[in-house]
């Protein structure tokens, strides 16, 4: 894992209203970027880890979403899992510009060269 | 005169309300609307209702949500425990979201406002009669017979989305505006408001598409979307035999022609918070879906504890050929899936 976040996370995945963004690599390492205090890097790592357990319990070959968005009162979490094992999490404020970016960013992530 | 066969199908309905005048009115109105197919019983208190239930099996109990001593919500909870298979409806003079949630969580299948007009009585009667005749395996086939526009509308409202539903066929072109899950305006041909909404939902065929929200020219509709959709379903049944040639013509310049892909509802399931199906359409495995929804609720709770983003509202799933919304709340479980359909024009 590099010391500074991947440029895609700090530039593309950081529109206004995004609280944090980051991914977990297939080797278990994290690359996370916090944009607001309410969602620090450590919390995002926990969110990614928790979702890894959640998706195993929920999704199967019969129900295999391309991505999922968990909508809470004060924010939405978009998870995008790639076939090669990379898992992205984007945490956005509700009713913010970031919500409109979730789909384009998800598509980008699916083909993003991550160097892994 | 009632025949022996009529007696076999005579439905037993119990109204529980502390207002004698209202009970008398229910006897008169619903007795007349049911054309003798309902045998209507009355009870002025929870105790009196329990006495009636001890003596006779009921098909439906309709409970006033504001009763003294043991209030309607508590009474619904009691009925759910003692008579788990009994169909229950909560009737209220003043509907609030809190009361609605509490009544549904207590086991009511429907939460309905007390009617105030002849049309209101007809609408409530249609809903209650559908509920009486509903068998869990069959879903609400009588109430929401067609899968399509209504389901998409329901999905948008449940998802608290903001969008515009454009509806078209060779005769009618209209728009339904949804803002934060509320239906706020509808326009079709010369009609606007509830009339337009009902006409659009009553269309015998046609297509529709969901487009991004834009503010409507006016706001003509208020009120809970559930009631609007159910009322439209009742009217749709009434006009089903009429020719669609009566539909008003629409100025095509007022609405854009559809160009994007449309959506088609492929699965709908609405359950009580305990997983009892209320409405199902094209759900291949209801128990499995209920299990999934309950599981989503549990997982959302765990994820929510970590994320600390407040209460969970819904899960949106994007598939390669469509999307789905899942809600897992204490008072209801909902799963609606739509498939993307290539435009035909």
Contacts between the chains, C-beta under 8 A, distances in Angstrom:
chain1	res1	chain2	res2	distance
A	38	B	308	8.0
A	39	B	307	7.9
A	43	B	306	7.1
A	43	B	307	7.2
A	43	B	308	7.6
A	46	B	306	4.8
A	47	B	303	7.1
A	47	B	306	5.5
A	47	B	307	5.4
A	50	B	302	6.2
A	50	B	303	5.4
A	50	B	306	4.8
A	51	B	303	6.6
A	53	B	302	7.9
A	54	B	299	4.3
A	54	B	302	7.0
A	54	B	303	6.0
A	57	B	295	6.3
A	57	B	299	6.2
A	58	B	292	7.0
A	58	B	295	6.0
A	58	B	296	6.4
A	58	B	299	6.1
A	63	B	292	7.2
A	63	B	317	7.8
A	64	B	319	7.6
A	65	B	317	4.0
A	65	B	318	5.7
A	65	B	319	5.6
A	65	B	324	7.8
A	66	B	318	4.9
A	66	B	319	6.1
A	66	B	320	5.9
A	67	B	317	7.9
A	67	B	318	5.0
A	68	B	315	6.2
A	68	B	316	6.8
A	68	B	317	5.2
A	68	B	318	7.3
A	69	B	315	7.1
A	69	B	316	4.2
A	69	B	317	8.0
A	69	B	318	7.7
A	70	B	300	6.3
A	70	B	303	6.0
A	70	B	307	8.0
A	70	B	312	7.1
A	70	B	315	5.6
A	71	B	312	7.5
A	71	B	313	4.6
A	71	B	314	4.9
A	71	B	315	7.2
A	71	B	316	6.6
A	72	B	304	6.1
A	72	B	307	6.6
A	72	B	309	3.7
A	72	B	310	5.1
A	72	B	311	6.6
A	72	B	312	5.5
A	72	B	313	6.4
A	73	B	309	6.6
A	73	B	310	2.9
A	73	B	311	4.6
A	73	B	312	8.0
A	73	B	313	6.6
A	74	B	309	4.6
A	74	B	310	4.2
A	75	B	307	7.1
A	75	B	309	4.0
A	75	B	310	7.7
A	77	B	303	7.4
A	77	B	307	6.3
A	77	B	309	7.5
A	91	B	307	7.3
A	91	B	309	7.8
A	103	B	318	8.0
A	106	B	318	7.8
